[in-house]
């Protein structure tokens, strides 16, 4: 009798879990991400594909499933930076909605630099997508993406992405891979973490020591 009760309880649990999973899946759809036109010139043979660099792929990135109703909450928001006098462009270009490989980008000086986006309130983030510069094949170095409710990033900091494998920036050795810039950008799964401020670091690339940002999108549901 006890064994029969246990079997019924297990069956009920499985049914409940199945219902929950199916209900969750029904609330998901492909992230409504609009990509810019491709502009890659192939993969240069002089860029070393070390164990820290993701091998390039000619296949499209699989659709990223997100909650229905998410939108780019970074669009038009305030952007600040560690570099107070950019070499080219203005901070608003990072969140103006233009992702095409044109001359409209923010270019910061050499050495590690960051840009920071104030979302104006905390959101449970679905994903962040960043385009540094994909007009020329290159791999950006020390890409670290952080989130926090603290604008100074001194407490309660979440590391969303870190490919700084030798800990140049001091956030710990990153486990994420360096990657070739493409028109798809780098999509980062934020797993619903709720934050207000996003800070993105970079430290030059295989093409040059300057830091470019074409666009950053932050996807969330209000």
Secondary structure as the mmCIF struct_conf table of DSSP 4:
data_model
#
loop_
_struct_conf.conf_type_id
_struct_conf.id
_struct_conf.beg_label_comp_id
_struct_conf.beg_label_asym_id
_struct_conf.beg_label_seq_id
_struct_conf.end_label_comp_id
_struct_conf.end_label_asym_id
_struct_conf.end_label_seq_id
HELX_RH_AL_P HELX_RH_AL_P1 UNK A 2 UNK A 26
TURN_TY1_P TURN_TY1_P1 UNK A 27 UNK A 27
STRN STRN1 UNK A 28 UNK A 30
HELX_LH_PP_P HELX_LH_PP_P1 UNK A 33 UNK A 38
TURN_TY1_P TURN_TY1_P2 UNK A 45 UNK A 46
BEND BEND1 UNK A 47 UNK A 47
TURN_TY1_P TURN_TY1_P3 UNK A 51 UNK A 52
STRN STRN2 UNK A 53 UNK A 53
HELX_LH_PP_P HELX_LH_PP_P2 UNK A 54 UNK A 56
BEND BEND2 UNK A 58 UNK A 59
HELX_LH_PP_P HELX_LH_PP_P3 UNK A 60 UNK A 64
STRN STRN3 UNK A 65 UNK A 67
TURN_TY1_P TURN_TY1_P4 UNK A 68 UNK A 69
STRN STRN4 UNK A 71 UNK A 72
TURN_TY1_P TURN_TY1_P5 UNK A 73 UNK A 76
STRN STRN5 UNK A 78 UNK A 81
BEND BEND3 UNK A 82 UNK A 82
BEND BEND4 UNK A 84 UNK A 85
BEND BEND5 UNK A 87 UNK A 87
STRN STRN6 UNK A 88 UNK A 88
BEND BEND6 UNK A 89 UNK A 89
HELX_RH_3T_P HELX_RH_3T_P1 UNK A 91 UNK A 95
BEND BEND7 UNK A 96 UNK A 97
BEND BEND8 UNK A 100 UNK A 103
STRN STRN7 UNK A 106 UNK A 108
BEND BEND9 UNK A 110 UNK A 112
STRN STRN8 UNK A 113 UNK A 131
BEND BEND10 UNK A 135 UNK A 136
STRN STRN9 UNK A 139 UNK A 140
BEND BEND11 UNK A 141 UNK A 142
STRN STRN10 UNK A 144 UNK A 148
BEND BEND12 UNK A 149 UNK A 150
TURN_TY1_P TURN_TY1_P6 UNK A 151 UNK A 152
BEND BEND13 UNK A 155 UNK A 156
STRN STRN11 UNK A 158 UNK A 162
TURN_TY1_P TURN_TY1_P7 UNK A 165 UNK A 166
BEND BEND14 UNK A 168 UNK A 171
BEND BEND15 UNK A 176 UNK A 176
HELX_LH_PP_P HELX_LH_PP_P4 UNK A 177 UNK A 177
STRN STRN12 UNK A 178 UNK A 178
STRN STRN13 UNK A 180 UNK A 180
TURN_TY1_P TURN_TY1_P8 UNK A 183 UNK A 184
STRN STRN14 UNK A 186 UNK A 189
TURN_TY1_P TURN_TY1_P9 UNK A 191 UNK A 192
STRN STRN15 UNK A 194 UNK A 202
STRN STRN16 UNK A 205 UNK A 205
BEND BEND16 UNK A 206 UNK A 207
BEND BEND17 UNK A 209 UNK A 210
STRN STRN17 UNK A 211 UNK A 213
STRN STRN18 UNK A 215 UNK A 220
#
